[in-house]
Structure formats: structure tokens, C-alpha cells
Amino acid sequence: MLTLILMLNYLLQQKMVYFGVMSLIFSLKIFLQYLFSVFICLKLYHLVTRLYTLLQNLLYISVLTHITYININVIIPPTRVIPVILLQKNEWKCSKLD
């Protein structure tokens, strides 16, 4: 019986470590999306305040958007699972994104 309890405790710790890492990756992805959105807003402000042609503006915006998409979705792949902490029961659960 003691072995079973120790094994369940070990599995619970491993699950917590896994979801802790997933939570950290998800938080990092959200933070990078925020940084890139601020960067794009600053670049768009720069474009609006400078006198470029419409074609140059559209080309620049499309290149920025493409680079941002590559940085966010290729370097950090989209996460399909968000770890959720249930504080009342002190256990971890997963909710899927659809």
C-alpha cells in the first residue's frame, strides 16, 4: 500500500512539473506576442508619421506581419493545451483550445 501511495505521489509530481513547463512556455508565447504587437504598433506609427508611398507602406507592413508570424508560430509552436490550476482541489487539469 505504501508503494502505491509513493508511486501515485511521484506521478503527481511529474504531472505538475510537465504542466508547469507547459504553463511557462504558454506564458512566454503570450509575452512574445505582446512584444511583437508593441513593435508592430511602433513601426506602424513610424510609417504613418513618415511620408512614404502607399505601396512602400503595404510592403513594409506585410513583411513585418510575416516576420512576426514566423517568430511566434515557428520558433514557439502554437500550444493546443493550456494548463489550468484548480486551487480548491489542488490538482492540475488540461483544457483544450478549439
Helices and strands as residue ranges (DSSP letters): H 2-49, H 54-70, I 71-75, E 81-86, E 91-96
